[in-house]
Structure formats: C-alpha cells, structure tokens
Amino acid sequence: MDSLTRRHLTARQVHIVTTFADMGVDQDIVDALASKGIVDAFPIQEQTIPLGLPGQDIIGQAKTGTGKTFGFGIPVVQRLGLDPAPGVKALIVVPTRELAVQVYEDMDMLTSNRSTSVVAIYGGKAYEGQIDQLKAGAQIVVGTPGRLIDLN
C-alpha cells in the first residue's frame, strides 16, 4: 500500500483482526474453536463477546453466516464454568428445526472440552430421547417453541 492510499484510510476502513484469546475467552474454548480452524473473530463477535462475558445483556444483528451463534454462545458457555451442576442453566430458543440443529452443533463444539451437556429439543423426532437427555442433567437446551411447549 503506498503512502497516498494509507493517508486516505479511515478507522472504519481498517479492520484489525481480533482473536478469541485476545477477548479473554477461556483457553479450552479457544482450543475447541481452533480445532475447527476458527481463530479470528468476526465483527459481530468482537462486539458481543466482550459485553457478554461479564454477563451484560446483548442484542446483535448480522447477516447469515457471520458468527452470531458464537457471539452469544461463547459467553454462555464460559459463564457456566468448566463443570456446571446438572440441570438446565441456559435456554436458547430458535424458530426452526434446522436452526436448532445448527446452533446445537455449534454449542456442542464449544463445550467439547468441558463437562457441559447440550441438548437439542425440536419436533420431528421422538420425545423420549429428548426427555432422557433433560433428565440426565443437560445444562444448555436449544429448542423450538412448539416442542418446548409440548415438553412443559
């Protein structure tokens, strides 16, 4: 980049890449992400993770595929600790079965180095297995409204 181009760049045009470790994410979560080739945070994650880690409420909006699940999921997993007591501690409600599966897979990956258990609750599969997972002490539930109401 020549000096003329460099002078015309504004703070908005330059994006410094932030790693998850830079944001204070626990090493076991950083390792789980790195095992999937994920090292650098997307902008939505840079904005939400530092707020979510200490427990502040967050609302984020970003295009599909830009990392919203990790933006809220990393703080949820980290705040639960390495070995949370059995029983539901976090409920993530999503509108569709497909999104429930996607969010479940991401949350399961984030917890892969912890004793935290994640369960997906959605229609189209048997109640019994979902109920068994809840009774076994799952701490994070990802579910669709209809099935969550059915199991109430």
mmCIF file of the C-alpha atoms, coordinates in Angstrom:
data_MODEL
# 
_entry.id   MODEL 
# 
loop_
_atom_site.group_PDB 
_atom_site.id 
_atom_site.type_symbol 
_atom_site.label_atom_id 
_atom_site.label_alt_id 
_atom_site.label_comp_id 
_atom_site.label_asym_id 
_atom_site.label_entity_id 
_atom_site.label_seq_id 
_atom_site.pdbx_PDB_ins_code 
_atom_site.Cartn_x 
_atom_site.Cartn_y 
_atom_site.Cartn_z 
_atom_site.occupancy 
_atom_site.B_iso_or_equiv 
_atom_site.pdbx_formal_charge 
_atom_site.auth_seq_id 
_atom_site.auth_comp_id 
_atom_site.auth_asym_id 
_atom_site.auth_atom_id 
_atom_site.pdbx_PDB_model_num 
ATOM 1   C CA . MET A 1 1   ? 0.000   0.000   0.000  1.00 0.00 ? 1   MET A CA 1 
ATOM 2   C CA . ASP A 1 2   ? 1.517   3.352   -0.980 1.00 0.00 ? 2   ASP A CA 1 
ATOM 3   C CA . SER A 1 3   ? 1.608   6.400   1.308  1.00 0.00 ? 3   SER A CA 1 
ATOM 4   C CA . LEU A 1 4   ? -1.206  8.170   -0.569 1.00 0.00 ? 4   LEU A CA 1 
ATOM 5   C CA . THR A 1 5   ? -3.570  5.236   -0.093 1.00 0.00 ? 5   THR A CA 1 
ATOM 6   C CA . ARG A 1 6   ? -2.543  4.857   3.535  1.00 0.00 ? 6   ARG A CA 1 
ATOM 7   C CA . ARG A 1 7   ? -3.332  8.522   4.298  1.00 0.00 ? 7   ARG A CA 1 
ATOM 8   C CA . HIS A 1 8   ? -6.873  8.211   2.979  1.00 0.00 ? 8   HIS A CA 1 
ATOM 9   C CA . LEU A 1 9   ? -7.868  5.224   5.066  1.00 0.00 ? 9   LEU A CA 1 
ATOM 10  C CA . THR A 1 10  ? -10.164 5.969   7.970  1.00 0.00 ? 10  THR A CA 1 
ATOM 11  C CA . ALA A 1 11  ? -10.582 3.984   11.160 1.00 0.00 ? 11  ALA A CA 1 
ATOM 12  C CA . ARG A 1 12  ? -13.731 2.482   9.657  1.00 0.00 ? 12  ARG A CA 1 
ATOM 13  C CA . GLN A 1 13  ? -11.912 1.172   6.607  1.00 0.00 ? 13  GLN A CA 1 
ATOM 14  C CA . VAL A 1 14  ? -9.181  -0.557  8.588  1.00 0.00 ? 14  VAL A CA 1 
ATOM 15  C CA . HIS A 1 15  ? -10.213 -3.628  10.500 1.00 0.00 ? 15  HIS A CA 1 
ATOM 16  C CA . ILE A 1 16  ? -7.743  -5.109  12.938 1.00 0.00 ? 16  ILE A CA 1 
ATOM 17  C CA . VAL A 1 17  ? -8.453  -8.825  13.316 1.00 0.00 ? 17  VAL A CA 1 
ATOM 18  C CA . THR A 1 18  ? -9.113  -9.908  16.886 1.00 0.00 ? 18  THR A CA 1 
ATOM 19  C CA . THR A 1 19  ? -8.566  -13.457 18.102 1.00 0.00 ? 19  THR A CA 1 
ATOM 20  C CA . PHE A 1 20  ? -10.823 -15.120 20.641 1.00 0.00 ? 20  PHE A CA 1 
ATOM 21  C CA . ALA A 1 21  ? -7.900  -15.305 23.054 1.00 0.00 ? 21  ALA A CA 1 
ATOM 22  C CA . ASP A 1 22  ? -7.467  -11.517 22.726 1.00 0.00 ? 22  ASP A CA 1 
ATOM 23  C CA . MET A 1 23  ? -11.026 -11.099 24.022 1.00 0.00 ? 23  MET A CA 1 
ATOM 24  C CA . GLY A 1 24  ? -10.450 -13.159 27.161 1.00 0.00 ? 24  GLY A CA 1 
ATOM 25  C CA . VAL A 1 25  ? -12.141 -16.349 26.000 1.00 0.00 ? 25  VAL A CA 1 
ATOM 26  C CA . ASP A 1 26  ? -11.109 -19.369 28.105 1.00 0.00 ? 26  ASP A CA 1 
ATOM 27  C CA . GLN A 1 27  ? -8.320  -21.454 26.566 1.00 0.00 ? 27  GLN A CA 1 
ATOM 28  C CA . ASP A 1 28  ? -10.411 -24.646 26.317 1.00 0.00 ? 28  ASP A CA 1 
ATOM 29  C CA . ILE A 1 29  ? -12.980 -22.785 24.199 1.00 0.00 ? 29  ILE A CA 1 
ATOM 30  C CA . VAL A 1 30  ? -10.215 -21.193 22.101 1.00 0.00 ? 30  VAL A CA 1 
ATOM 31  C CA . ASP A 1 31  ? -8.817  -24.715 21.563 1.00 0.00 ? 31  ASP A CA 1 
ATOM 32  C CA . ALA A 1 32  ? -12.232 -26.096 20.565 1.00 0.00 ? 32  ALA A CA 1 
ATOM 33  C CA . LEU A 1 33  ? -12.643 -23.304 18.026 1.00 0.00 ? 33  LEU A CA 1 
ATOM 34  C CA . ALA A 1 34  ? -9.077  -23.748 16.717 1.00 0.00 ? 34  ALA A CA 1 
ATOM 35  C CA . SER A 1 35  ? -9.704  -27.472 16.203 1.00 0.00 ? 35  SER A CA 1 
ATOM 36  C CA . LYS A 1 36  ? -12.263 -26.409 13.590 1.00 0.00 ? 36  LYS A CA 1 
ATOM 37  C CA . GLY A 1 37  ? -9.932  -23.824 12.050 1.00 0.00 ? 37  GLY A CA 1 
ATOM 38  C CA . ILE A 1 38  ? -11.642 -20.884 13.748 1.00 0.00 ? 38  ILE A CA 1 
ATOM 39  C CA . VAL A 1 39  ? -9.121  -18.451 15.241 1.00 0.00 ? 39  VAL A CA 1 
ATOM 40  C CA . ASP A 1 40  ? -10.172 -14.921 14.325 1.00 0.00 ? 40  ASP A CA 1 
ATOM 41  C CA . ALA A 1 41  ? -13.422 -13.324 15.421 1.00 0.00 ? 41  ALA A CA 1 
ATOM 42  C CA . PHE A 1 42  ? -15.997 -11.817 13.086 1.00 0.00 ? 42  PHE A CA 1 
ATOM 43  C CA . PRO A 1 43  ? -17.126 -8.225  13.767 1.00 0.00 ? 43  PRO A CA 1 
ATOM 44  C CA . ILE A 1 44  ? -20.388 -9.322  15.465 1.00 0.00 ? 44  ILE A CA 1 
ATOM 45  C CA . GLN A 1 45  ? -18.321 -11.481 17.816 1.00 0.00 ? 45  GLN A CA 1 
ATOM 46  C CA . GLU A 1 46  ? -15.879 -8.664  18.551 1.00 0.00 ? 46  GLU A CA 1 
ATOM 47  C CA . GLN A 1 47  ? -18.839 -6.514  19.531 1.00 0.00 ? 47  GLN A CA 1 
ATOM 48  C CA . THR A 1 48  ? -20.834 -9.028  21.585 1.00 0.00 ? 48  THR A CA 1 
ATOM 49  C CA . ILE A 1 49  ? -18.333 -11.309 23.335 1.00 0.00 ? 49  ILE A CA 1 
ATOM 50  C CA . PRO A 1 50  ? -16.668 -8.598  25.467 1.00 0.00 ? 50  PRO A CA 1 
ATOM 51  C CA . LEU A 1 51  ? -20.133 -7.485  26.631 1.00 0.00 ? 51  LEU A CA 1 
ATOM 52  C CA . GLY A 1 52  ? -21.489 -10.990 27.182 1.00 0.00 ? 52  GLY A CA 1 
ATOM 53  C CA . LEU A 1 53  ? -18.547 -12.422 29.118 1.00 0.00 ? 53  LEU A CA 1 
ATOM 54  C CA . PRO A 1 54  ? -19.230 -10.314 32.236 1.00 0.00 ? 54  PRO A CA 1 
ATOM 55  C CA . GLY A 1 55  ? -22.962 -11.004 31.888 1.00 0.00 ? 55  GLY A CA 1 
ATOM 56  C CA . GLN A 1 56  ? -24.302 -7.913  30.178 1.00 0.00 ? 56  GLN A CA 1 
ATOM 57  C CA . ASP A 1 57  ? -27.429 -8.403  28.066 1.00 0.00 ? 57  ASP A CA 1 
ATOM 58  C CA . ILE A 1 58  ? -26.734 -8.135  24.355 1.00 0.00 ? 58  ILE A CA 1 
ATOM 59  C CA . ILE A 1 59  ? -28.754 -7.745  21.188 1.00 0.00 ? 59  ILE A CA 1 
ATOM 60  C CA . GLY A 1 60  ? -26.936 -8.285  17.913 1.00 0.00 ? 60  GLY A CA 1 
ATOM 61  C CA . GLN A 1 61  ? -27.927 -8.234  14.280 1.00 0.00 ? 61  GLN A CA 1 
ATOM 62  C CA . ALA A 1 62  ? -25.779 -9.530  11.452 1.00 0.00 ? 62  ALA A CA 1 
ATOM 63  C CA . LYS A 1 63  ? -26.133 -11.359 8.153  1.00 0.00 ? 63  LYS A CA 1 
ATOM 64  C CA . THR A 1 64  ? -26.398 -15.121 7.965  1.00 0.00 ? 64  THR A CA 1 
ATOM 65  C CA . GLY A 1 65  ? -23.056 -16.866 8.350  1.00 0.00 ? 65  GLY A CA 1 
ATOM 66  C CA . THR A 1 66  ? -21.261 -14.079 10.205 1.00 0.00 ? 66  THR A CA 1 
ATOM 67  C CA . GLY A 1 67  ? -20.917 -15.796 13.571 1.00 0.00 ? 67  GLY A CA 1 
ATOM 68  C CA . LYS A 1 68  ? -23.891 -14.745 15.670 1.00 0.00 ? 68  LYS A CA 1 
ATOM 69  C CA . THR A 1 69  ? -24.102 -18.113 17.418 1.00 0.00 ? 69  THR A CA 1 
ATOM 70  C CA . PHE A 1 70  ? -20.565 -17.828 18.762 1.00 0.00 ? 70  PHE A CA 1 
ATOM 71  C CA . GLY A 1 71  ? -21.236 -14.172 19.573 1.00 0.00 ? 71  GLY A CA 1 
ATOM 72  C CA . PHE A 1 72  ? -23.717 -15.209 22.265 1.00 0.00 ? 72  PHE A CA 1 
ATOM 73  C CA . GLY A 1 73  ? -22.723 -18.858 22.693 1.00 0.00 ? 73  GLY A CA 1 
ATOM 74  C CA . ILE A 1 74  ? -19.157 -18.286 23.871 1.00 0.00 ? 74  ILE A CA 1 
ATOM 75  C CA . PRO A 1 75  ? -20.260 -16.048 26.759 1.00 0.00 ? 75  PRO A CA 1 
ATOM 76  C CA . VAL A 1 76  ? -22.974 -18.562 27.728 1.00 0.00 ? 76  VAL A CA 1 
ATOM 77  C CA . VAL A 1 77  ? -20.524 -21.473 27.830 1.00 0.00 ? 77  VAL A CA 1 
ATOM 78  C CA . GLN A 1 78  ? -17.790 -19.524 29.606 1.00 0.00 ? 78  GLN A CA 1 
ATOM 79  C CA . ARG A 1 79  ? -20.159 -18.122 32.244 1.00 0.00 ? 79  ARG A CA 1 
ATOM 80  C CA . LEU A 1 80  ? -21.414 -21.634 33.072 1.00 0.00 ? 80  LEU A CA 1 
ATOM 81  C CA . GLY A 1 81  ? -17.863 -22.645 34.014 1.00 0.00 ? 81  GLY A CA 1 
ATOM 82  C CA . LEU A 1 82  ? -15.828 -25.766 33.373 1.00 0.00 ? 82  LEU A CA 1 
ATOM 83  C CA . ASP A 1 83  ? -18.050 -28.147 35.330 1.00 0.00 ? 83  ASP A CA 1 
ATOM 84  C CA . PRO A 1 84  ? -21.582 -26.784 35.799 1.00 0.00 ? 84  PRO A CA 1 
ATOM 85  C CA . ALA A 1 85  ? -24.022 -28.576 38.072 1.00 0.00 ? 85  ALA A CA 1 
ATOM 86  C CA . PRO A 1 86  ? -26.610 -30.750 36.314 1.00 0.00 ? 86  PRO A CA 1 
ATOM 87  C CA . GLY A 1 87  ? -29.826 -29.092 35.221 1.00 0.00 ? 87  GLY A CA 1 
ATOM 88  C CA . VAL A 1 88  ? -30.845 -26.507 32.671 1.00 0.00 ? 88  VAL A CA 1 
ATOM 89  C CA . LYS A 1 89  ? -28.867 -23.277 33.045 1.00 0.00 ? 89  LYS A CA 1 
ATOM 90  C CA . ALA A 1 90  ? -29.359 -21.779 29.574 1.00 0.00 ? 90  ALA A CA 1 
ATOM 91  C CA . LEU A 1 91  ? -32.253 -21.930 27.122 1.00 0.00 ? 91  LEU A CA 1 
ATOM 92  C CA . ILE A 1 92  ? -31.714 -20.928 23.506 1.00 0.00 ? 92  ILE A CA 1 
ATOM 93  C CA . VAL A 1 93  ? -34.970 -20.660 21.566 1.00 0.00 ? 93  VAL A CA 1 
ATOM 94  C CA . VAL A 1 94  ? -34.777 -20.792 17.773 1.00 0.00 ? 94  VAL A CA 1 
ATOM 95  C CA . PRO A 1 95  ? -37.581 -20.690 15.182 1.00 0.00 ? 95  PRO A CA 1 
ATOM 96  C CA . THR A 1 96  ? -36.826 -23.813 13.126 1.00 0.00 ? 96  THR A CA 1 
ATOM 97  C CA . ARG A 1 97  ? -35.649 -27.389 13.461 1.00 0.00 ? 97  ARG A CA 1 
ATOM 98  C CA . GLU A 1 98  ? -32.772 -26.695 11.051 1.00 0.00 ? 98  GLU A CA 1 
ATOM 99  C CA . LEU A 1 99  ? -31.538 -23.764 13.117 1.00 0.00 ? 99  LEU A CA 1 
ATOM 100 C CA . ALA A 1 100 ? -31.922 -25.825 16.305 1.00 0.00 ? 100 ALA A CA 1 
ATOM 101 C CA . VAL A 1 101 ? -29.592 -28.455 14.851 1.00 0.00 ? 101 VAL A CA 1 
ATOM 102 C CA . GLN A 1 102 ? -27.091 -25.846 13.654 1.00 0.00 ? 102 GLN A CA 1 
ATOM 103 C CA . VAL A 1 103 ? -26.996 -23.973 16.975 1.00 0.00 ? 103 VAL A CA 1 
ATOM 104 C CA . TYR A 1 104 ? -26.844 -27.273 18.901 1.00 0.00 ? 104 TYR A CA 1 
ATOM 105 C CA . GLU A 1 105 ? -23.815 -28.376 16.851 1.00 0.00 ? 105 GLU A CA 1 
ATOM 106 C CA . ASP A 1 106 ? -22.026 -25.074 17.464 1.00 0.00 ? 106 ASP A CA 1 
ATOM 107 C CA . MET A 1 107 ? -22.759 -25.114 21.202 1.00 0.00 ? 107 MET A CA 1 
ATOM 108 C CA . ASP A 1 108 ? -21.752 -28.778 21.455 1.00 0.00 ? 108 ASP A CA 1 
ATOM 109 C CA . MET A 1 109 ? -18.429 -27.938 19.797 1.00 0.00 ? 109 MET A CA 1 
ATOM 110 C CA . LEU A 1 110 ? -17.848 -25.007 22.176 1.00 0.00 ? 110 LEU A CA 1 
ATOM 111 C CA . THR A 1 111 ? -18.394 -27.320 25.155 1.00 0.00 ? 111 THR A CA 1 
ATOM 112 C CA . SER A 1 112 ? -16.305 -30.195 23.771 1.00 0.00 ? 112 SER A CA 1 
ATOM 113 C CA . ASN A 1 113 ? -13.530 -29.654 26.348 1.00 0.00 ? 113 ASN A CA 1 
ATOM 114 C CA . ARG A 1 114 ? -15.940 -29.228 29.269 1.00 0.00 ? 114 ARG A CA 1 
ATOM 115 C CA . SER A 1 115 ? -18.376 -31.446 31.118 1.00 0.00 ? 115 SER A CA 1 
ATOM 116 C CA . THR A 1 116 ? -21.265 -29.256 29.920 1.00 0.00 ? 116 THR A CA 1 
ATOM 117 C CA . SER A 1 117 ? -24.047 -31.134 28.164 1.00 0.00 ? 117 SER A CA 1 
ATOM 118 C CA . VAL A 1 118 ? -26.095 -29.619 25.328 1.00 0.00 ? 118 VAL A CA 1 
ATOM 119 C CA . VAL A 1 119 ? -29.406 -30.988 24.077 1.00 0.00 ? 119 VAL A CA 1 
ATOM 120 C CA . ALA A 1 120 ? -31.496 -30.119 21.013 1.00 0.00 ? 120 ALA A CA 1 
ATOM 121 C CA . ILE A 1 121 ? -35.257 -30.143 21.554 1.00 0.00 ? 121 ILE A CA 1 
ATOM 122 C CA . TYR A 1 122 ? -37.379 -29.939 18.405 1.00 0.00 ? 122 TYR A CA 1 
ATOM 123 C CA . GLY A 1 123 ? -40.264 -31.645 16.679 1.00 0.00 ? 123 GLY A CA 1 
ATOM 124 C CA . GLY A 1 124 ? -39.924 -34.432 14.181 1.00 0.00 ? 124 GLY A CA 1 
ATOM 125 C CA . LYS A 1 125 ? -38.131 -36.817 16.492 1.00 0.00 ? 125 LYS A CA 1 
ATOM 126 C CA . ALA A 1 126 ? -39.245 -38.883 19.462 1.00 0.00 ? 126 ALA A CA 1 
ATOM 127 C CA . TYR A 1 127 ? -39.950 -37.179 22.793 1.00 0.00 ? 127 TYR A CA 1 
ATOM 128 C CA . GLU A 1 128 ? -38.360 -39.938 24.866 1.00 0.00 ? 128 GLU A CA 1 
ATOM 129 C CA . GLY A 1 129 ? -34.733 -39.354 23.902 1.00 0.00 ? 129 GLY A CA 1 
ATOM 130 C CA . GLN A 1 130 ? -35.085 -35.614 24.423 1.00 0.00 ? 130 GLN A CA 1 
ATOM 131 C CA . ILE A 1 131 ? -36.709 -36.124 27.820 1.00 0.00 ? 131 ILE A CA 1 
ATOM 132 C CA . ASP A 1 132 ? -33.955 -38.588 28.787 1.00 0.00 ? 132 ASP A CA 1 
ATOM 133 C CA . GLN A 1 133 ? -31.270 -36.026 27.929 1.00 0.00 ? 133 GLN A CA 1 
ATOM 134 C CA . LEU A 1 134 ? -33.012 -33.399 30.042 1.00 0.00 ? 134 LEU A CA 1 
ATOM 135 C CA . LYS A 1 135 ? -33.363 -35.837 32.951 1.00 0.00 ? 135 LYS A CA 1 
ATOM 136 C CA . ALA A 1 136 ? -29.666 -36.708 32.592 1.00 0.00 ? 136 ALA A CA 1 
ATOM 137 C CA . GLY A 1 137 ? -28.852 -33.114 33.524 1.00 0.00 ? 137 GLY A CA 1 
ATOM 138 C CA . ALA A 1 138 ? -28.237 -31.211 30.292 1.00 0.00 ? 138 ALA A CA 1 
ATOM 139 C CA . GLN A 1 139 ? -27.203 -27.645 31.120 1.00 0.00 ? 139 GLN A CA 1 
ATOM 140 C CA . ILE A 1 140 ? -27.825 -25.979 27.739 1.00 0.00 ? 140 ILE A CA 1 
ATOM 141 C CA . VAL A 1 141 ? -31.078 -26.520 25.849 1.00 0.00 ? 141 VAL A CA 1 
ATOM 142 C CA . VAL A 1 142 ? -31.505 -25.432 22.239 1.00 0.00 ? 142 VAL A CA 1 
ATOM 143 C CA . GLY A 1 143 ? -35.093 -25.785 21.167 1.00 0.00 ? 143 GLY A CA 1 
ATOM 144 C CA . THR A 1 144 ? -38.008 -24.732 19.021 1.00 0.00 ? 144 THR A CA 1 
ATOM 145 C CA . PRO A 1 145 ? -41.034 -23.102 20.661 1.00 0.00 ? 145 PRO A CA 1 
ATOM 146 C CA . GLY A 1 146 ? -43.516 -25.835 19.715 1.00 0.00 ? 146 GLY A CA 1 
ATOM 147 C CA . ARG A 1 147 ? -41.533 -28.726 21.166 1.00 0.00 ? 147 ARG A CA 1 
ATOM 148 C CA . LEU A 1 148 ? -40.509 -26.737 24.231 1.00 0.00 ? 148 LEU A CA 1 
ATOM 149 C CA . ILE A 1 149 ? -44.194 -26.065 24.924 1.00 0.00 ? 149 ILE A CA 1 
ATOM 150 C CA . ASP A 1 150 ? -45.032 -29.744 24.292 1.00 0.00 ? 150 ASP A CA 1 
ATOM 151 C CA . LEU A 1 151 ? -42.487 -30.835 26.910 1.00 0.00 ? 151 LEU A CA 1 
ATOM 152 C CA . ASN A 1 152 ? -43.634 -28.338 29.521 1.00 0.00 ? 152 ASN A CA 1 
# 
